[in-house]
Amino acid sequence: MLAPRRILFITNGYGEDSVGAEIVRRLPPGPVAEAYPTLGPGKAYAGICPVVGPRAHLASEGSRVARGTVAKDIASGGLGTLLPGLKFMRSVRAAYDHVVVIGYFIGVLGCWLAGIRGITYLDVYKTGYGRPYSGLERRIIASTCRRVFNRSPQLAATLTAIGVDAVAAGNVMMDTITA
């Protein structure tokens, strides 16, 4: 009998955690999911799957609505949260059959730096209208991701043009809202 597939969900904030938790909740029987919520306690995963890895706690709690939040996070030690996360990711890169990153590009960058490849990336923020993927982001996505789901056909087209399996899935964050 084959061992069940192990899947790690990497998320980076409350909204991303809720998307990840809802996806895990909807998985068919068989796969074993664990969550690595990089920012905050990962409360959305409570009762759904185990939470693993170190978590950062930022002064802004990851919100970028107010001005100056990045500077405030750095001033309060935010950069010190990066190395423990990368160390954890390197230590578990062979422990999972698949990795799913939900949220900002920072999760993909973390996988790239930790040597994790072949991931699935759900980009729930970029629309392609305000700021498309930069050249560096496209290169890192191409070398790290097996499949990308993003919000717009324009973003999917920029990735498909460089050989990435990308599709415009709409706004996954809105699609996972439960009543």
BELNORNOR-V238568 format. One record per run of one state. SS is the DSSP state (H for helix, E for strand, - for the rest). FROM is the first residue (numbers start at 1). TO is the last residue. If there is no record, write none. Layout:
SS|FROM|TO ; SS|FROM|TO
This chain:
-|1|5 ; E|6|11 ; -|12|13 ; H|14|25 ; -|26|31 ; E|32|37 ; -|38|38 ; E|39|39 ; -|40|42 ; H|43|45 ; -|46|49 ; E|50|51 ; -|52|55 ; E|56|56 ; -|57|68 ; H|69|75 ; -|76|79 ; H|80|92 ; -|93|97 ; E|98|102 ; -|103|105 ; H|106|114 ; -|115|118 ; E|119|122 ; -|123|134 ; H|135|144 ; E|145|150 ; -|151|152 ; H|153|160 ; -|161|165 ; E|166|168 ; -|169|171 ; H|172|175 ; -|176|179
